[in-house]
Amino acid sequence: MSIRIRQISTFLNQWAPPGVKLDYDNVGLLVGDPGSAVHSVLTCLDVTGDVVDEAIEKGCQLIVAHHPLIFSKIGSINPTNEQGRIIYKLIKNDIALLVAHTNLDAALDGVSFVLANMLGLDNLRFLDKNYSISKKIRLVTSHEDSEAVLNLLNYYSAEEAHNFDVESRASGLKCFEAIIDKHNVSALRKGLKKEGMLKEGSFQVTDLASSSQNFGMGVIGEYPEKGIGQNEFLHLVAKALDVKAIRYSGSVNRIKSVAVCGGAGVFLKNKAIQSGAQAFVTSDIKYHDYFTEKDDFLLLDVGHYESEFPVAEALKNELSEAFEQVKVSVTRTITNPMQTYVSETEPKPIQPS
């Protein structure tokens, strides 16, 4: 039985639900037929013409990328500009494009977790859990089987579910309350209606001030025992991410706790400092952001591509494990537009004897 694109899409949505993406973002199936069969998948960070050519060469039916090819609405698709040429080539060669971007940034075991693992950190957890996607639901129903209602709430990942009797003219009414992530609300409502548990006008959804435990931004972790020295840490980061040069500021004796955020994460700098981390690894840091008021703190910019490309390997591993009959490979195309020139020491002239 062939695997369909919609099955891979559903799998990714369970890991990184589209509902947790940032408002400006565009994720999900951007090009292609969800009903098409998939035998070969290519994972990547960016979708370029060369990446599409590689997918064609490998006979792929699907590209799974981190960065969206389409951000804003487009009025036409034709090969007169770079974006149009790529979309045109995808469609012409029947290759679909599936994207997980800021939803994968915010997901458990997502981009920043992958980066933290690359750096050998232990005891990983979200750096910033103030990711307000939780909702409180309140259901009033006359359904007699309370256990069945609670089981359904649990099926849709509702937490802290409880119920109590409602004092009203109508007898036998019960109120169920629970906390649920917003991307599961619609499916829960449909499930309740299908099972006859949803009484008209009895289902209420309200915002919740508390943060979700399942999603967040950035990651913090530790090195064992007393940690490592600054130069050892810089060397470790450079080797792990295969970077020739690292921009950084600050100075630190020993590094035990490290915060990371794949991509442009300097907005979490103060969170990293407040967490007690001795170092923060991210990218796209502007000049003035390198200044910090805290002593004994290291701020590193390892490059946007370098901090996020490991997620392409993680996508490959997850998809390979979930769909054993599908061949999944990571692009061999380097899509990083930034290059680094490292000047060698000018050789000293030979002095005559």
PyMOL commands that set and color helices and strands:
alter all, ss='L'
color gray80, all
select helices_A, chain A and resi 5-15+18-20+49-57+82-92+102-105+111-118+146-155+182-194+230-241+266-274+287-290+304-308+310-322
alter helices_A, ss='H'
color red, helices_A
select strands_A, chain A and resi 3-4+28-31+37-38+40-44+62-65+96-99+122-128+134-141+159-165+174-181+203-207+217-222+228-229+247-251+254-255+257-264+279-283+297-301+327-330
alter strands_A, ss='S'
color yellow, strands_A
deselect
rebuild
show_as cartoon
